[in-house]
Amino acid sequence: MSRIVLLDSGPLGMVTTPKAKSPIYQECKRWFDSLEPKGYTVILPEIADYEVRRELLRAGKVAGIRRLDQLKAVLTYHPITTTAMLKAAELWAEARRRGRPTADSKALDGDVILAAQAILVEEEGNDVIVATTNVRHLSQFVDAREWRLIK
């Protein structure tokens, strides 16, 4: 069984901000660098790449896009599949039936897509944690933890 960390867009954005001087960004980068030596495999889900990349493109942040591309080249990249989207649709419907939606009913809802990807990786026999800044939405589906709490 592999120990997997899937990055949500919050931590991914902090890790790919090349010159951020904010202490929280620096702390996140140190945390990220500590994962591999601790035996974690870090996965970059396509939905998180999309969410971070679209904002970098909008803002014209070339250095951030370059860093995201570099990260994508060295991490395990997890593309969105039909299976993941079918699972995401189930999660979306289930959350609404329980009265706990994670986004507006007309939104694509990246949280359920990320959760679906995490569930599918877990079903392959892995121990999966989603590293996020949005524990509330994701934790109803998967083991989602504030990135700082993953030791």
CYANA upper distance limits for C-alpha pairs under 8 A (distance plus 0.5 A):
  1 MET  CA    125 GLY  CA      6.38
  1 MET  CA    126 ASN  CA      5.49
  1 MET  CA    127 ASP  CA      7.09
  2 SER  CA     40 TYR  CA      7.96
  2 SER  CA     41 THR  CA      7.81
  2 SER  CA    125 GLY  CA      8.18
  2 SER  CA    126 ASN  CA      5.48
  2 SER  CA    127 ASP  CA      6.54
  3 ARG  CA     39 GLY  CA      7.43
  3 ARG  CA     40 TYR  CA      5.55
  3 ARG  CA     41 THR  CA      6.68
  3 ARG  CA    126 ASN  CA      6.68
  3 ARG  CA    127 ASP  CA      5.38
  3 ARG  CA    128 VAL  CA      6.69
  4 ILE  CA     40 TYR  CA      6.01
  4 ILE  CA     41 THR  CA      5.35
  4 ILE  CA     42 VAL  CA      6.36
  4 ILE  CA     43 ILE  CA      7.51
  4 ILE  CA    126 ASN  CA      7.24
  4 ILE  CA    127 ASP  CA      6.44
  4 ILE  CA    128 VAL  CA      5.25
  4 ILE  CA    129 ILE  CA      6.76
  5 VAL  CA     40 TYR  CA      7.06
  5 VAL  CA     41 THR  CA      6.70
  5 VAL  CA     42 VAL  CA      5.33
  5 VAL  CA     43 ILE  CA      6.59
  5 VAL  CA    128 VAL  CA      6.42
  5 VAL  CA    129 ILE  CA      5.46
  5 VAL  CA    130 VAL  CA      6.20
  5 VAL  CA    131 ALA  CA      6.90
  6 LEU  CA     42 VAL  CA      6.46
  6 LEU  CA     43 ILE  CA      5.31
  6 LEU  CA     44 LEU  CA      6.61
  6 LEU  CA     45 PRO  CA      7.15
  6 LEU  CA    118 ALA  CA      7.56
  6 LEU  CA    128 VAL  CA      7.78
  6 LEU  CA    129 ILE  CA      6.78
  6 LEU  CA    130 VAL  CA      5.25
  6 LEU  CA    131 ALA  CA      6.53
  7 LEU  CA     11 PRO  CA      6.95
  7 LEU  CA     12 LEU  CA      6.49
  7 LEU  CA     42 VAL  CA      7.76
  7 LEU  CA     43 ILE  CA      6.95
  7 LEU  CA     44 LEU  CA      6.26
  7 LEU  CA     45 PRO  CA      7.33
  7 LEU  CA     48 ALA  CA      7.52
  7 LEU  CA    130 VAL  CA      6.54
  7 LEU  CA    131 ALA  CA      5.62
  7 LEU  CA    132 THR  CA      7.20
  8 ASP  CA     12 LEU  CA      6.67
  8 ASP  CA     45 PRO  CA      8.15
  8 ASP  CA     48 ALA  CA      5.91
  8 ASP  CA    114 LEU  CA      8.02
  8 ASP  CA    130 VAL  CA      7.18
  8 ASP  CA    131 ALA  CA      6.33
  8 ASP  CA    132 THR  CA      5.54
  8 ASP  CA    133 THR  CA      8.20
  9 SER  CA     13 GLY  CA      6.25
  9 SER  CA     48 ALA  CA      5.15
  9 SER  CA     49 ASP  CA      7.59
  9 SER  CA     51 GLU  CA      6.77
  9 SER  CA     52 VAL  CA      6.37
  9 SER  CA    132 THR  CA      7.71
 10 GLY  CA     14 MET  CA      6.97
 10 GLY  CA    132 THR  CA      6.46
 10 GLY  CA    133 THR  CA      6.06
 10 GLY  CA    134 ASN  CA      8.42
 11 PRO  CA     15 VAL  CA      6.64
 11 PRO  CA     28 CYS  CA      7.35
 11 PRO  CA    131 ALA  CA      7.47
 11 PRO  CA    132 THR  CA      6.62
 11 PRO  CA    133 THR  CA      7.42
 11 PRO  CA    147 TRP  CA      7.40
 12 LEU  CA     16 THR  CA      6.70
 12 LEU  CA     48 ALA  CA      7.84
 12 LEU  CA     49 ASP  CA      8.41
 12 LEU  CA     52 VAL  CA      7.79
 13 GLY  CA     17 THR  CA      6.74
 13 GLY  CA     52 VAL  CA      6.42
 14 MET  CA     25 TYR  CA      5.82
 14 MET  CA     28 CYS  CA      7.08
 14 MET  CA     29 LYS  CA      7.73
 15 VAL  CA     25 TYR  CA      7.50
 15 VAL  CA     28 CYS  CA      7.01
 15 VAL  CA     29 LYS  CA      5.78
 15 VAL  CA     32 PHE  CA      7.87
 16 THR  CA     64 GLY  CA      6.10
 16 THR  CA     65 ILE  CA      8.33
 16 THR  CA     67 ARG  CA      5.94
 16 THR  CA     68 LEU  CA      6.15
 16 THR  CA     71 LEU  CA      8.47
 17 THR  CA     25 TYR  CA      8.38
 17 THR  CA     63 ALA  CA      8.40
 17 THR  CA     64 GLY  CA      5.99
 17 THR  CA     67 ARG  CA      8.12
 18 PRO  CA     63 ALA  CA      7.21
 18 PRO  CA     64 GLY  CA      6.68
 18 PRO  CA     67 ARG  CA      7.54
 20 ALA  CA     25 TYR  CA      6.72
 20 ALA  CA     26 GLN  CA      7.77
 21 LYS  CA     25 TYR  CA      7.46
 21 LYS  CA     26 GLN  CA      7.29
 22 SER  CA     26 GLN  CA      6.96
 23 PRO  CA     27 GLU  CA      6.52
 24 ILE  CA     28 CYS  CA      6.59
 25 TYR  CA     29 LYS  CA      6.76
 26 GLN  CA     30 ARG  CA      6.81
 27 GLU  CA     31 TRP  CA      6.63
 28 CYS  CA     32 PHE  CA      6.55
 28 CYS  CA    147 TRP  CA      8.15
 28 CYS  CA    148 ARG  CA      7.90
 29 LYS  CA     33 ASP  CA      6.66
 30 ARG  CA     34 SER  CA      6.75
 31 TRP  CA     35 LEU  CA      7.23
 31 TRP  CA    147 TRP  CA      8.41
 31 TRP  CA    148 ARG  CA      7.69
 33 ASP  CA     37 PRO  CA      8.50
 34 SER  CA     38 LYS  CA      7.01
 35 LEU  CA     39 GLY  CA      7.09
 35 LEU  CA     40 TYR  CA      5.83
 35 LEU  CA     41 THR  CA      7.97
 35 LEU  CA     42 VAL  CA      8.00
 36 GLU  CA     40 TYR  CA      5.56
 36 GLU  CA     41 THR  CA      6.78
 36 GLU  CA     42 VAL  CA      8.00
 41 THR  CA     76 THR  CA      8.48
 42 VAL  CA     75 LEU  CA      6.87
 42 VAL  CA     76 THR  CA      7.25
 43 ILE  CA     75 LEU  CA      6.49
 43 ILE  CA     76 THR  CA      5.37
 43 ILE  CA     77 TYR  CA      6.38
 43 ILE  CA     78 HIS  CA      7.11
 44 LEU  CA     48 ALA  CA      7.50
 44 LEU  CA     49 ASP  CA      7.47
 44 LEU  CA     72 LYS  CA      7.40
 44 LEU  CA     75 LEU  CA      6.89
 44 LEU  CA     76 THR  CA      6.58
 44 LEU  CA     77 TYR  CA      5.35
 44 LEU  CA     78 HIS  CA      6.45
 45 PRO  CA     49 ASP  CA      6.95
 45 PRO  CA     77 TYR  CA      6.47
 45 PRO  CA     78 HIS  CA      5.12
 45 PRO  CA     79 PRO  CA      6.80
 45 PRO  CA     80 ILE  CA      8.10
 45 PRO  CA    114 LEU  CA      7.54
 45 PRO  CA    117 GLN  CA      7.91
 46 GLU  CA     50 TYR  CA      6.61
 46 GLU  CA     77 TYR  CA      7.37
 46 GLU  CA     78 HIS  CA      6.22
 46 GLU  CA     79 PRO  CA      5.40
 46 GLU  CA     80 ILE  CA      6.43
 47 ILE  CA     51 GLU  CA      6.75
 47 ILE  CA     79 PRO  CA      8.40
 47 ILE  CA     80 ILE  CA      7.59
 47 ILE  CA    110 GLY  CA      6.83
 47 ILE  CA    113 ILE  CA      7.47
 47 ILE  CA    114 LEU  CA      6.93
 48 ALA  CA     52 VAL  CA      6.71
 48 ALA  CA    110 GLY  CA      8.35
 48 ALA  CA    114 LEU  CA      8.04
 49 ASP  CA     53 ARG  CA      6.24
 49 ASP  CA     68 LEU  CA      8.26
 50 TYR  CA     54 ARG  CA      6.44
 51 GLU  CA     55 GLU  CA      7.32
 52 VAL  CA     56 LEU  CA      6.86
 53 ARG  CA     57 LEU  CA      6.54
 53 ARG  CA     65 ILE  CA      7.13
 53 ARG  CA     68 LEU  CA      8.13
 54 ARG  CA     58 ARG  CA      6.62
 55 GLU  CA     59 ALA  CA      6.62
 56 LEU  CA     60 GLY  CA      6.44
 56 LEU  CA     61 LYS  CA      5.60
 56 LEU  CA     62 VAL  CA      7.88
 56 LEU  CA     64 GLY  CA      7.00
 56 LEU  CA     65 ILE  CA      6.76
 57 LEU  CA     61 LYS  CA      6.86
 57 LEU  CA     62 VAL  CA      8.15
 57 LEU  CA     65 ILE  CA      7.91
 61 LYS  CA     65 ILE  CA      6.92
 62 VAL  CA     66 ARG  CA      6.65
 63 ALA  CA     67 ARG  CA      6.70
 64 GLY  CA     68 LEU  CA      6.60
 65 ILE  CA     69 ASP  CA      6.63
 66 ARG  CA     70 GLN  CA      6.70
 67 ARG  CA     71 LEU  CA      6.62
 68 LEU  CA     72 LYS  CA      6.56
 69 ASP  CA     73 ALA  CA      6.76
 70 GLN  CA     74 VAL  CA      7.20
 71 LEU  CA     75 LEU  CA      6.49
 72 LYS  CA     76 THR  CA      7.85
 72 LYS  CA     77 TYR  CA      6.83
 78 HIS  CA    117 GLN  CA      8.38
 80 ILE  CA     84 ALA  CA      6.63
 80 ILE  CA     85 MET  CA      7.63
 80 ILE  CA    117 GLN  CA      7.98
 81 THR  CA     85 MET  CA      6.83
 82 THR  CA     86 LEU  CA      6.65
 83 THR  CA     87 LYS  CA      6.74
 84 ALA  CA     88 ALA  CA      6.53
 84 ALA  CA    113 ILE  CA      7.31
 84 ALA  CA    116 ALA  CA      5.97
 84 ALA  CA    117 GLN  CA      6.13
 84 ALA  CA    120 LEU  CA      7.67
 85 MET  CA     89 ALA  CA      6.65
 85 MET  CA    113 ILE  CA      7.00
 85 MET  CA    116 ALA  CA      7.83
 86 LEU  CA     90 GLU  CA      6.99
 87 LYS  CA     91 LEU  CA      6.79
 87 LYS  CA    113 ILE  CA      8.40
 87 LYS  CA    116 ALA  CA      5.95
 88 ALA  CA     92 TRP  CA      6.50
 88 ALA  CA    112 VAL  CA      5.66
 88 ALA  CA    113 ILE  CA      5.47
 88 ALA  CA    115 ALA  CA      7.76
 88 ALA  CA    116 ALA  CA      5.56
 89 ALA  CA     93 ALA  CA      6.69
 89 ALA  CA    112 VAL  CA      8.27
 90 GLU  CA     94 GLU  CA      6.56
 91 LEU  CA     95 ALA  CA      6.53
 91 LEU  CA    112 VAL  CA      6.70
 91 LEU  CA    116 ALA  CA      7.92
 91 LEU  CA    141 PHE  CA      8.12
 92 TRP  CA     96 ARG  CA      6.90
 92 TRP  CA    101 PRO  CA      7.64
 92 TRP  CA    102 THR  CA      8.49
 92 TRP  CA    112 VAL  CA      6.67
 93 ALA  CA     97 ARG  CA      6.69
 94 GLU  CA     98 ARG  CA      6.82
 95 ALA  CA     99 GLY  CA      6.72
 95 ALA  CA    100 ARG  CA      5.48
 95 ALA  CA    101 PRO  CA      5.62
 95 ALA  CA    102 THR  CA      8.02
 96 ARG  CA    100 ARG  CA      6.09
 96 ARG  CA    101 PRO  CA      5.52
101 PRO  CA    105 SER  CA      8.43
102 THR  CA    109 ASP  CA      7.48
102 THR  CA    111 ASP  CA      7.39
102 THR  CA    112 VAL  CA      8.10
102 THR  CA    137 HIS  CA      6.02
103 ALA  CA    107 ALA  CA      6.75
103 ALA  CA    109 ASP  CA      6.17
104 ASP  CA    109 ASP  CA      8.22
109 ASP  CA    113 ILE  CA      7.35
110 GLY  CA    114 LEU  CA      6.57
111 ASP  CA    115 ALA  CA      6.57
111 ASP  CA    137 HIS  CA      7.54
111 ASP  CA    138 LEU  CA      6.79
112 VAL  CA    116 ALA  CA      6.46
112 VAL  CA    138 LEU  CA      7.99
113 ILE  CA    117 GLN  CA      6.76
114 LEU  CA    118 ALA  CA      6.71
115 ALA  CA    119 ILE  CA      6.64
115 ALA  CA    138 LEU  CA      7.02
115 ALA  CA    141 PHE  CA      6.72
115 ALA  CA    142 VAL  CA      6.76
116 ALA  CA    120 LEU  CA      6.74
117 GLN  CA    121 VAL  CA      6.81
118 ALA  CA    122 GLU  CA      6.62
118 ALA  CA    128 VAL  CA      7.16
118 ALA  CA    129 ILE  CA      8.26
118 ALA  CA    130 VAL  CA      7.67
118 ALA  CA    142 VAL  CA      7.66
119 ILE  CA    123 GLU  CA      6.60
119 ILE  CA    142 VAL  CA      7.45
120 LEU  CA    124 GLU  CA      7.10
121 VAL  CA    125 GLY  CA      7.85
121 VAL  CA    126 ASN  CA      6.90
121 VAL  CA    128 VAL  CA      7.72
122 GLU  CA    126 ASN  CA      5.20
122 GLU  CA    127 ASP  CA      6.56
122 GLU  CA    128 VAL  CA      6.25
128 VAL  CA    143 ASP  CA      7.51
129 ILE  CA    142 VAL  CA      8.05
129 ILE  CA    143 ASP  CA      5.75
129 ILE  CA    144 ALA  CA      6.21
129 ILE  CA    145 ARG  CA      7.43
130 VAL  CA    142 VAL  CA      7.94
130 VAL  CA    143 ASP  CA      6.78
130 VAL  CA    144 ALA  CA      5.08
130 VAL  CA    145 ARG  CA      6.73
131 ALA  CA    144 ALA  CA      6.65
131 ALA  CA    145 ARG  CA      5.97
131 ALA  CA    146 GLU  CA      6.38
131 ALA  CA    147 TRP  CA      5.17
131 ALA  CA    150 ILE  CA      8.07
132 THR  CA    144 ALA  CA      7.20
132 THR  CA    145 ARG  CA      6.58
132 THR  CA    146 GLU  CA      5.66
132 THR  CA    147 TRP  CA      6.08
133 THR  CA    145 ARG  CA      8.36
133 THR  CA    146 GLU  CA      5.94
133 THR  CA    147 TRP  CA      7.39
134 ASN  CA    138 LEU  CA      7.23
134 ASN  CA    146 GLU  CA      7.79
135 VAL  CA    139 SER  CA      6.03
135 VAL  CA    144 ALA  CA      6.05
135 VAL  CA    145 ARG  CA      6.27
135 VAL  CA    146 GLU  CA      6.72
136 ARG  CA    140 GLN  CA      7.76
138 LEU  CA    142 VAL  CA      6.74
138 LEU  CA    143 ASP  CA      8.25
138 LEU  CA    144 ALA  CA      6.34
139 SER  CA    143 ASP  CA      6.25
139 SER  CA    144 ALA  CA      5.45
139 SER  CA    145 ARG  CA      8.19
145 ARG  CA    149 LEU  CA      6.87
145 ARG  CA    150 ILE  CA      7.33
146 GLU  CA    150 ILE  CA      7.70
